[in-house]
Amino acid sequence: MPEGNESLNQPFWSFPPERSDVVVVGGGLIGTAICLHLAMKGIQVCLIESQRLASGASGRNDGQIILETVDYYPRMIELYGHETAHGILNFKREGQNELHDFLIETGVPEELAYHRSGSLTLAYNDAEKEKITDAVEAMEKDGFHSQIVNANEIEELIGSRAFDYGKLDPLDAVVNPAELTKTFAKQAAAHGARIVEGLPVTGIGPGVVEFDGGSIGCEIALVATNAYVSNLLPQFKKWVFPTRGQVLATEPSEHRYAPMGCITNFGYDYWHWAPDGRLILGGRRFVDEHREVGTDEFINPKIQSALDDLIKEIYPNLDLKIATRWSGIMGFSGDGLPIVGPISGDPTMWSAVAFTGYGLGLSWSIGKAVAEALDGQDTARTRFLTKLHPNRFA
Ligand SMILES: Cc1cc2nc3c(=O)[nH]c(=O)nc-3n(C[C@H](O)[C@H](O)[C@H](O)COP(=O)(O)OP(=O)(O)OC[C@H]3O[C@@H](n4cnc5c(N)ncnc54)[C@H](O)[C@@H]3O)c2cc1C
């Protein structure tokens, strides 16, 4: 045996089985949710993650499970047409409700920090006030209730006087996204899925997933590596754009505000309060947008300093100490919709990538829809999935 052959330096125990009906590559929210739903159907599935579960965007986001996606609902209608925009909200709301029931049924441990106390979308200026008013009206018409809140109501909920107008969606939630990813994986394993961490996949092809030192045979290979998809599928370089986001968290504090997702400035800035008085806040990408691309997890001092200023803007009277700062990489698609389905018409190779800034809120529905599609079912969910098909770019 030659010395230094690192490609063979893998313990036997960390290898996946020789074959599995489905192999999911990537252990974020999307990969683990798909794995869970397949396993719950009794379909043999193995998930392979190159690092640790939730080491990508899924363990680095703000934890908001919210209804709207790339923009306010009227803009979504403009971008995608009424049927698709309405379909996205339906798909997400159904997923939010089912995820809620699932978590209540399986038990909500404290570390999951799951709270369904609604979300606030807050007007940064008069232009945004108008957008919020229009969105509430358009959503109400389509059966999605939210309500306008004023300065006093906003202060009561989140302790800030910086906003005098917003909308409250009572069915949105927050969660620790890394713990949710691990919960999906744990439940998948309990239903018979095999979860392998620390094994980078080096190639996929029809019926095979390869890694250093071996390969695994399968009926379906599904790539759920989000921003990193083009490492395995180079054609996706034209469709998925790795985009960085910056976040910080304060030390726990004596302040107790509603643990609800807050968004302002047309979706650019977001935060929520954890039950221990920690503020978890991110955004301000526009301060240095052209540098916030690529797959390096890089702390951008310019943006982090703008986040410090944002705290002072929202909470001028609070003395909060920063505990930690981090960045995360999102996979943006050209049209803001995820890319989910068989690749290049080959039914044995699937992608579920490009979840932009809202993959947490979509994970349950995507997991369920993909599992139903791979199981050959024809449901409202699988029909909606066709809107996300990769061939819209081909
Ligand atoms: C700063 C920030 C804030 C956000 N806030 C929110 C929010 O509040 N609400 C919301 O809904 N969404 C939010 N998002 C978006 C959300 O985090 C993502 O859409 C979601 O996590 C995508 O999940 P995923 O499983 O597709 O990707 P990831 O979590 O990125 O998972 C991909 C996985 O693939 C693995 N991988 C890559 N290459 C390989 C390989 N060759 N072999 C094996 N494994 C591989 C990676 O290690 C990684 O674990 C935010 C994102 C960021 C960065």
The ligand as an SDF file (V2000), in Angstrom:
LIG
                    3D

 53 58  0  0  0  0  0  0  0  0999 V2000
  -28.0350   34.2960    5.3770 C   0  0  0  0  0  0  0  0  0  0  0  0
  -29.2010   33.4880    4.9230 C   0  0  0  0  0  0  0  0  0  0  0  0
  -30.4750   33.7400    5.4460 C   0  0  0  0  0  0  0  0  0  0  0  0
  -31.5720   32.9970    5.0100 C   0  0  0  0  0  0  0  0  0  0  0  0
  -32.7750   33.1480    5.6370 N   0  0  0  0  0  0  0  0  0  0  0  0
  -33.8070   32.3260    5.3230 C   0  0  0  0  0  0  0  0  0  0  0  0
  -35.0230   32.3590    6.0540 C   0  0  0  0  0  0  0  0  0  0  0  0
  -35.1400   33.0690    7.0450 O   0  0  0  0  0  0  0  0  0  0  0  0
  -36.0640   31.5900    5.6030 N   0  0  0  0  0  0  0  0  0  0  0  0
  -35.9300   30.7340    4.5450 C   0  0  0  0  0  0  0  0  0  0  0  0
  -36.9190   30.0670    4.1700 O   0  0  0  0  0  0  0  0  0  0  0  0
  -34.7530   30.6190    3.8920 N   0  0  0  0  0  0  0  0  0  0  0  0
  -33.7000   31.3800    4.2550 C   0  0  0  0  0  0  0  0  0  0  0  0
  -32.5090   31.2590    3.5970 N   0  0  0  0  0  0  0  0  0  0  0  0
  -32.4050   30.2960    2.4910 C   0  0  0  0  0  0  0  0  0  0  0  0
  -32.2900   28.8640    3.0070 C   0  0  0  0  0  0  0  0  0  0  0  0
  -31.3080   28.7780    3.9940 O   0  0  0  0  0  0  0  0  0  0  0  0
  -31.9350   27.9560    1.8290 C   0  0  0  0  0  0  0  0  0  0  0  0
  -32.8420   28.1640    0.7610 O   0  0  0  0  0  0  0  0  0  0  0  0
  -32.0170   26.4740    2.2510 C   0  0  0  0  0  0  0  0  0  0  0  0
  -31.2430   26.2580    3.4090 O   0  0  0  0  0  0  0  0  0  0  0  0
  -31.5310   25.6080    1.1180 C   0  0  0  0  0  0  0  0  0  0  0  0
  -31.3990   24.2930    1.5970 O   0  0  0  0  0  0  0  0  0  0  0  0
  -30.6290   23.2090    0.7240 P   0  0  0  0  0  0  0  0  0  0  0  0
  -30.7450   21.9300    1.4290 O   0  0  0  0  0  0  0  0  0  0  0  0
  -31.1000   23.3020   -0.6790 O   0  0  0  0  0  0  0  0  0  0  0  0
  -29.1250   23.7610    0.6740 O   0  0  0  0  0  0  0  0  0  0  0  0
  -27.8820   23.7000    1.7250 P   0  0  0  0  0  0  0  0  0  0  0  0
  -28.3510   23.8750    3.1150 O   0  0  0  0  0  0  0  0  0  0  0  0
  -26.8880   24.6490    1.2070 O   0  0  0  0  0  0  0  0  0  0  0  0
  -27.4210   22.2090    1.5800 O   0  0  0  0  0  0  0  0  0  0  0  0
  -26.6250   21.7140    0.5480 C   0  0  0  0  0  0  0  0  0  0  0  0
  -25.7380   20.6560    1.1380 C   0  0  0  0  0  0  0  0  0  0  0  0
  -25.0440   19.9700    0.0990 O   0  0  0  0  0  0  0  0  0  0  0  0
  -23.7810   19.5990    0.6080 C   0  0  0  0  0  0  0  0  0  0  0  0
  -22.9040   19.3060   -0.5220 N   0  0  0  0  0  0  0  0  0  0  0  0
  -22.4030   20.1830   -1.4380 C   0  0  0  0  0  0  0  0  0  0  0  0
  -21.6470   19.5280   -2.3400 N   0  0  0  0  0  0  0  0  0  0  0  0
  -21.6860   18.2140   -2.0020 C   0  0  0  0  0  0  0  0  0  0  0  0
  -21.0960   17.0230   -2.5470 C   0  0  0  0  0  0  0  0  0  0  0  0
  -20.3010   17.0680   -3.6320 N   0  0  0  0  0  0  0  0  0  0  0  0
  -21.3530   15.8340   -1.9390 N   0  0  0  0  0  0  0  0  0  0  0  0
  -22.1570   15.7630   -0.8500 C   0  0  0  0  0  0  0  0  0  0  0  0
  -22.7160   16.8460   -0.2950 N   0  0  0  0  0  0  0  0  0  0  0  0
  -22.4980   18.0630   -0.8520 C   0  0  0  0  0  0  0  0  0  0  0  0
  -23.3510   20.8340    1.4060 C   0  0  0  0  0  0  0  0  0  0  0  0
  -22.3220   20.5090    2.3350 O   0  0  0  0  0  0  0  0  0  0  0  0
  -24.6580   21.2320    2.0680 C   0  0  0  0  0  0  0  0  0  0  0  0
  -24.8100   20.6640    3.3600 O   0  0  0  0  0  0  0  0  0  0  0  0
  -31.3950   32.0010    3.9980 C   0  0  0  0  0  0  0  0  0  0  0  0
  -30.1250   31.7380    3.4990 C   0  0  0  0  0  0  0  0  0  0  0  0
  -29.0300   32.4630    3.9580 C   0  0  0  0  0  0  0  0  0  0  0  0
  -27.6620   32.1140    3.4380 C   0  0  0  0  0  0  0  0  0  0  0  0
  1  2  1  0
  2  3  1  0
  2 52  2  0
  3  4  2  0
  4  5  1  0
  4 50  1  0
  5  6  2  0
  6  7  1  0
  6 13  1  0
  7  8  2  0
  7  9  1  0
  9 10  1  0
 10 11  2  0
 10 12  1  0
 12 13  2  0
 13 14  1  0
 14 15  1  0
 14 50  1  0
 15 16  1  0
 16 17  1  0
 16 18  1  0
 18 19  1  0
 18 20  1  0
 20 21  1  0
 20 22  1  0
 22 23  1  0
 23 24  1  0
 24 25  2  0
 24 26  1  0
 24 27  1  0
 27 28  1  0
 28 29  2  0
 28 30  1  0
 28 31  1  0
 31 32  1  0
 32 33  1  0
 33 34  1  0
 33 48  1  0
 34 35  1  0
 35 36  1  0
 35 46  1  0
 36 37  1  0
 36 45  1  0
 37 38  2  0
 38 39  1  0
 39 40  1  0
 39 45  2  0
 40 41  1  0
 40 42  2  0
 42 43  1  0
 43 44  2  0
 44 45  1  0
 46 47  1  0
 46 48  1  0
 48 49  1  0
 50 51  2  0
 51 52  1  0
 52 53  1  0
M  END
$$$$
